Amino acid sequence: MEALLGVIIGGLIASIAPIITLIANHGRWKWEAKLEYLRAERHRLEELYRETLDKLDKAMAENKYPSQMISDICVLMPKPVADRFDTWMSEKNKDATKGQQAYLAICAEMKRSLADIDEKIKELINA
């Protein structure tokens, strides 16, 4: 009888251990998924910013804005970047000085969004 009781208790312990391990690792998997998402988002935005800034520099110099670039800025980029661009597009008297200031402001918003993601990554790693 003692042997049977030992087998039953051992079986319960053996079946509970994997479940406990899954529950314990769930938080870790979730953490890793968040970290991977943030890193991927940062990379995506960095590439998009690089491509857009090249196009934007030329567009501002010629005062001709490709639809693809405008839609990328308005839809795919963070709102503060889109807002800065929208402010520039609403400018009535576009001159070179204002263009340089607007370009710098747009660049700064892009960098700020990357810095925000970097901060979220740091917080996640240090949590």
Secondary structure, 3 states (H helix, E strand, C coil): CHHHHHHHHHHHHHHHHHHHHHHHHHHHHHHHHHHHHHHHHHHHHHHHHHHHHHHHHHHHHHCCCCHHHHHHHHHHCCHHHHHHHHHHHHCCCCCHHHHHHHHHHHHHHHHHHHHHHHHHHHHHHHC
